[in-house]
Amino acid sequence: MPADLIARLRQTPATGEASRAMGEASDRIEADARLLWGVVHNIKGERGKPRWSAVREAVGCGSGVAAELCRRFAADPDATWEGRRGWVPDMGGRP
């Protein structure tokens, strides 16, 4: 390989399209995180059902992923929706 080609390849990640693409990917990841935060914190569920259940239905993922999204964005995945009272923390005393 010619030396000038090697030098250009070494410079590519720091400048040019590769750097711009990495910046755009970072921007998309940040936008996705903000969108998911909004889903987790603004969703309303069915009365008596846990938050992870509402997130699961809204995002279209499994229960484990939904619960992890809740934890990732500092929301109690086991809190239940109680209408006007909003999300009520699970106290562990299920009948």
ABEGO torsion letter per residue (X at the ends): XBAAAAAAAAAAAABEAAAAAAAAAAAAAAAAAAAAAAAAAABBBBBGBBAAAAAAAAAGBBAAAAAAAAAAAGBBAABBBAEAAEBBBBAGBBX
